[in-house]
Amino acid sequence: MAETDDLLDLILPVNLVELVQYHHNTAYSLWEQRHIDAVNTVCEYVKEIHPTHYDSIAGIHRKFKLMEPDYD
């Protein structure tokens, strides 16, 4: 995950939180596993690197940890 962390280091913590909140509130017609994994990666990064910001997305992270991909 080093490359992912390098990229996420360029984004302000507040913007990462907004990104997670946006995707949580957006109703997609199809959540693929890669989308779920991406949100979980950002949440894990915030939890590890910016723990003071994690409280605002902890509930969303719990939801995405349990989320299953949508299939037609």
N, C-alpha and C positions, 0 to 999 in steps of 0.2 A: 504494500500500500504506500510505499515511499513516494512514488510518482503522484498519487492522488493527494497525499499530504502536502507535497510541494505546491500543487495547484491550489489547494484550499488555503494555504498560507497567504496567498495573494488576495484573498477575499476577507473583508472586515467581518468580525464575528456577528455584528448586528445584521449584516446582509445575509449571512448563512442562516441565521434564525428566521429572517424574513422569507428566505427561499423555502425552508422547511414548512413554515406556516402557510405560505402560498400554495404549495403542492398539497398540503393537507386539506385546504379549503377548496381546492379545484376539483370538480367532479370530472374525472376522465372516463371515457367510455371503455377504456381498456388499460388496466395496470399490468404491464409485463414485469417479469421477475427482475429484469435489469433496472427498471424504474424504482421498484421497491428497494433493491440493493443500493441504488444511488442515494436515496433518501436516508437509508440506514447508515451508509458510509458517512454522510455529512453529519448525522446525529452523533455517531461514535466519535468523529473528529471533534465536534464541539464539546462533547462530554470529556474528552481527554485533554484537549488543548485550551479550551475556554470554559472551564467548569462553571464560572459565574453566570454564563449565559444559558447553561443547559437546562435550568429549571423551567424556562419558558417553552421548552420543546420536549421535555421528558415524557409527558403524556402522549404526545404525537409519536415519539420514538417507540413507546410501548405498543401502540397500535400498529405501527409499521413492522415491528418485529414479528407480529402474529399474522400480518397480512398475507393473503395468498393471491397469486396472479389470477387475473380474469381471463377466462377462455371462452370463445364463442361456441 
